[in-house]
Structures are given as C-alpha cells and as structure tokens.
C-alpha cells in the first residue's frame, strides 16, 4: 500500500546535505539521511533488498532489513510520508524536489548540441547551479561513483556554458563559468584553455597570458610537466610579442 | 580489542590527449574513512601511481588502532 505524501519537501545534496520542509530545515538521524540521499539519487523504485544491502553492507541480510525498518520507523512523520513504500520497494515521492535532479537536467541541456538552451539556462544562475559538489563529506561506497559522475558532468557543462556565454559576448559571466570549471578540476587542461579563450575573446591578451603562466606553473609544481601544445598555442603569439623589443617610430 | 578502521583510496584518472604526458591521476587517500580524505596527490605517470598505492597499503598494514 502506498503512503500518501503529506507535505512539500526539498532535498538538497549539492554542497551540503539538507532537507527542508515549509522553508524550515529538518534535523535527521544519520540513518535517515543516508536512506533519503540514496533514494534521491536513484529517483525510481528500488527493491528493499538493494536498499538494505547497500546502506548496511557489513550486516547480514536479516540485520540489514531490520536496520532499514528501523530507519524508516524513526523518520520524522513529515519525511516518512515523502517516501513511498511497498512490501518490496521504496522510492522518494515524485513531488519531492531534489536539487541534483534539476542541476543534472540543466547540465544535459547545456551539453546537448542539438538542444537550443533557453535564456534561463545561459545565465549566472546556471553557474551557481553547477558550482557545487555532490555530498562533499560523504564517503560511502555507493556515493563515490555518483560524486565523480556529477563532478565530470558539471565540469563539462560549465565549459559548455562558458562557450555559449562567449558567443553572447557576456564575458564576465563566461569568465565566472570557466573559473568554476577550473576550481572543479584544477589540473585538467580544458577549463584553463576555456578561461584563456574568454579573455582572448574580450581582447584581453595579457590576462590570457597570465592565466596560461599560472597554469604552467601549477602543472610544473604538481606534476613536473608542461601544458599541452594545444593550450600553449593559445598564447604563443602573445608571448613572442611580449618578448620582442618595442620599436618606436 | 583491536579496532580496524576502513581505509579508502580513490584514483581518478583521465587522459589529456593533446599532451606529451597524457596520463593524469588524482589520488585521494585516508587511513580512516570516518575522518575523510587525509591526502590528495597528483601524478602523471604510472610508476608514481603504483608507488603511492604500494606505500599506502604498507602504511595500513603497519598501523593498527586499539581501544
């Protein structure tokens, strides 16, 4: 028998795990947090056995199922009524808003070359939606892959967003998007290249060169290697120009 | 009675195909997952990654936590 939802609920998993109902943040036990986060990540019906086995991997089947029943029974009423339960399956009720789901959908729209992203998608608000890691202080096995998957998705979406903002000549926002991508993965070449392209598109060659030199120094100190030729080529002409003597007529 | 924490090491690898050194690895590690990642080290060659993993495993085997 399905439990009927009684109230609106928002689950936030980007940046920090929070559950909000009627604009008030709720306090949950550790077990309830993990259960809610797991269901929010799955966004579909999940077998009880899978939930129990995943969240309590070191327990026997019987104890894991008992732990799941206990976590469900200890849930505050407001939250428990947002989990749909059958004898065999669980899922988060469809009306529960999950920030990861919205941000993931945004990222996929930005990465779809055939999908004309809306004006709302190509905006500073989108940069914010794509700037936070998923559950940053969580280390459960079932979370780690999701964390890495989101990290890659948001990185590429931020780069795509920066490119679209350049096309609209919104250089300040494009720089913000590219910087967010750099922060997401400081040793990856493509976000630094994108940031350099933003400055070059704006005609700010000295800033592009500064970004390049900073990245070059970072790679040298962390890995002992130079940037790729493709990245270096973005500023080759600028470095040569700066190195040559100025001739005044 | 010895209590053994769970250690965790995550290696994230990608390729920079335009680079002469295409391997990039970010290695995050901890001796106790309950306190989170303690160290992050980056590497651009296989031997360094293997050395770091070997050292981490050796550290775990030689340490023990007792209450």
Interface residues (C-beta under 8 A of the other chain):
Chain A: X137 X139 X144 X148 X187 X188 X189 X222 X223 X224 X225 X226 X227 X228 X229 X230 X231
Chain B: X8 X10 X12 X14 X16 X18 X19 X20 X21 X24 X26 X30 X33 X36 X37 X42 X43 X44
